[in-house]
Amino acid sequence: MNIDHIRTYLLTLPHVVETEQFGGLVFWVGDKAIGGKMFAWIKLEQTDSKFRVMSYIAGPERFNDLLEVDGIFPAPYVARIFWVAVERWNVFRTAEWEHELRAAHEITFNKLPPITRAFLAKPAAEQRRAIAERKKLLAARAAAKAVAKKPVTKKTKTPAKKRTK
């Protein structure tokens, strides 16, 4: 198992979107612009002391069982929401990886709000158009917010003239 195989498999699952952030590849159920949720993350840059190749949501039922497997540990920052991190690709065989990631996708899809699930049921062309409109709106809001945060320069006041009697 390797990054390319995992990436290819994840992109075959329904409604999966890939982004690059947090020093890796993030996989979402639905686009995050419409309320999608992250379910897996492949780490590309090893920056901290604990080496890991991937993190994904395990769910409360599987979390403790997976922690007993050699090479799996609680994912930093997100273990409280039942994410696990994997040290190396050979922790699972290919079929096991696919089972784990399909389960992570299903857990995340089931947690989506009803409005997001209804959106994902729409035809793909309609989804793309709505997502593009939403991203344009979010970009406009971010630009307006950036303009509003610019520091206001104070005008220099000229000294008032002294009044003579």
C-alpha positions, 0 to 999 in steps of 0.5 A, a space after each residue: 500500500 502507498 499514497 497513490 493507491 490510497 488516494 486513488 481508492 479514496 477518490 472512488 468513494 461517493 462525494 469525496 473531495 481532495 484538498 491540500 492543506 495542513 502539510 498533506 492531502 485532506 479528503 472530505 465527504 462533500 466540499 467544505 464550502 457547502 458543509 462537507 466534513 474531513 474524514 482522512 488525511 495523508 501526511 506529506 511533510 513530517 514535521 513533528 517527532 511522531 512519524 505518521 503516514 495517515 490519520 482517519 476517523 475510526 469512530 467510538 466503536 473501533 477507536 480502542 480496538 485500533 489502538 491495540 494494533 502495533 503502529 496505530 496511535 491516537 491522532 494528535 489534536 483530534 484523538 478526542 473525536 476518535 481519530 487514529 494515526 498510522 505510522 506505516 503503510 504495512 499496518 494493514 493489508 490492502 483489503 483492510 485499508 479499504 475497509 477502514 477507509 470506507 468505514 471512515 467515509 460512512 461515519 463521516 457521511 452519516 454525521 453530515 447535517 441533513 441539508 448537506 446530505 440533500 445537497 449531495 443528492 443533487 445532480 453533479 452539474 448543479 452541485 458544481 455550479 452551487 459550489 462555485 457560487 458559494 466559493 465566490 461568495 466566501 472569497 468576497 466576504 474574506 476580501 471585505 473582512 480584510 479591507 475592514 481590518 486594515 489599520 486606519 491611519 490617523 490624520 495629523 491635527 494641526 495645532 489650534 490657533 490661539 485665540 487673542 482677546 
